[in-house]
Amino acid sequence: MKTQFDQALQDRLIRYAAIDSQSDETSPSSPSTAIQFDMLNLMVEELKEIGASDVELTDYGTVLATVPGTAEGPTVGFLAHVDTAPQFNAAGVKPRLIQGYNGGDITFPDNPDLVLSPKEHPYLAGKEGHDLITASGTTLLGADDKAGIAVVMTLAQHLIDNPEIPHGPIRIAFTPDEEIGRGVDPHLPQDLGVDFAYTLDGSDVGEIIYESFSADRAVVTIKGVSIHPGWAKEKLVNAAHLAAKIVQTLPQATMTPETTDEREGFLHVTDMSGGSSEMEIKLILRDFERDGLAAKGELLRKVCEAVQASEPRAEISCEIYPQYRNMRYWLEEDMTPVDLALEACRANGIEPISVPIRGGTDGSRLTELGVPTPNIFCGMQCVHGPLEWVSVQDMAAATNVCLTLAQLAARK
């Protein structure tokens, strides 16, 4: 069960996870938070230490580097993102190693009431004997996507230390702000300079993902009529009431994240802020098909129009902004990078799993911009919350798949 990569992966993830690098969708900066530079600058330092070439931190906050090729072949990219999700506390992460997991419930030292149970998480039940890494119970771990970073760094060091391994040029990229949909700067496709690439941003062993959600975000603004409540009869228009009406009018039983799965899309209210005079509702819209995504946007607009018609003294606006599109639309035109990843899995005795991901990656946007970029597993589980964990041996499996993939690409 132990592999040559376990110690390096374990040490890297524990080191990276302890660094707070959470992104912030409310920030206009790029990267959205200054603390992401703690990871970005560390990546520059470590890439130079292992002997990577062309190491740079771009002005848009992406770290780029090269592992020179030892054989003819296409230039292949491997990417991971440095930011962690803004949905849960990421300050003061205390990673801990559970060696030789015994198959039972996992408890957390800083939150005794929190339990990670194999009964509720069947994937965990299959990891008896593995070395697991979790946080301490009050933060997320950040394996999304620092497990991916650990895999890419371990792959890069192994290739540099073993120049007898035949592979084409390898380009590495560590991006900021993936969790808030801003990971891919328009300059990245050209600066990366690859024939195709892979994000290391998946979960279960064997996942090779080439289909993602298409995504938009929406902002609904409601301006009411403000007046002293003592003299408000037939004059006050309460923006908070209208906001609540909009949310309640949207389909609650059939089109929210908690009521959908598989290929079903959703409308998800992520934030509501303001008061009686003005409110703002933020939403994300998701669907696997363009038509389905457009229909959800139209539904939201119609609900806003209906509530506006019920109270003409208010001002209600609905703005919808594109985020990313299903990578399948472009990858199905040339499945070469997908086929190579599937072959690399099988060469390592792993049966690949290719199911639509109910989310997106930097690869979704990169693929849309002309760089075919499917997604490869790196072991992360229960992400964006305090139960997050990862198996060191799952990360090692991902490293071996990427190592095989690099060699397979050079033979094409």
RAQUI-V630453 format. One record per backbone hydrogen bond with DSSP energy under -0.5 kcal/mol. CO is the residue of the C=O (numbers start at 1). NH is the residue of the N-H. If there is no record, write none. Layout:
co;nh
CO;NH
CO;NH
This chain:
co;nh
3;6
5;9
6;10
7;11
8;12
9;13
10;14
11;15
12;16
13;17
14;18
16;19
18;20
19;21
21;84
24;27
33;36
34;37
35;38
35;39
36;39
36;40
37;41
38;42
39;43
40;44
41;45
42;46
43;47
44;48
45;49
46;50
47;51
47;52
48;51
53;66
56;58
56;64
58;61
62;58
63;174
64;56
65;172
66;53
66;68
67;170
74;76
75;195
75;196
76;171
77;198
78;173
79;200
80;175
84;23
85;88
89;140
90;93
93;95
96;134
97;99
98;101
98;132
101;129
105;107
106;116
108;111
111;108
111;114
114;108
115;117
116;106
117;120
117;121
121;124
121;125
122;126
123;126
124;127
125;128
127;130
130;101
130;132
131;392
132;98
133;390
134;96
136;110
142;146
143;145
143;147
143;148
145;149
146;150
147;151
148;152
149;153
150;154
151;155
152;156
153;157
154;158
155;159
156;160
157;161
158;162
162;165
167;70
167;71
169;76
170;67
171;78
172;65
173;80
173;175
174;63
175;82
175;83
177;180
177;182
178;181
183;185
185;188
187;191
188;192
189;193
196;77
197;374
198;79
199;201
199;376
202;378
202;380
203;379
204;207
206;353
207;377
208;210
209;375
211;357
214;287
215;323
215;324
216;285
217;321
218;283
219;221
219;319
220;281
221;223
221;317
222;224
222;279
223;315
224;226
225;237
228;231
229;232
232;235
232;236
237;225
237;239
238;242
239;243
240;244
241;245
242;246
243;247
244;248
245;249
246;250
251;255
255;267
256;259
257;260
261;264
266;286
268;270
268;284
271;282
273;280
276;239
277;224
278;275
279;222
280;273
281;220
282;270
282;271
283;218
284;268
285;216
286;266
287;214
289;293
290;294
291;295
292;296
293;297
294;298
295;299
296;300
297;301
298;302
299;303
300;304
301;305
302;306
303;307
304;308
305;309
306;310
307;311
308;311
311;314
315;223
317;221
319;219
321;217
324;215
326;329
327;330
327;331
328;332
330;333
330;334
331;334
335;339
336;340
337;341
338;342
339;343
340;344
341;345
342;346
343;347
344;348
345;348
345;350
346;349
349;351
350;352
353;208
357;213
357;359
359;213
361;364
361;365
362;366
363;367
364;368
365;369
366;371
367;370
370;372
372;197
374;199
375;209
376;201
376;202
381;389
382;385
385;388
388;135
389;381
390;133
391;395
392;396
393;397
394;398
395;399
396;400
397;401
398;402
399;403
400;404
401;405
402;406
403;407
404;408
405;409
406;168
406;410
407;411
408;411
408;412
409;74
409;412
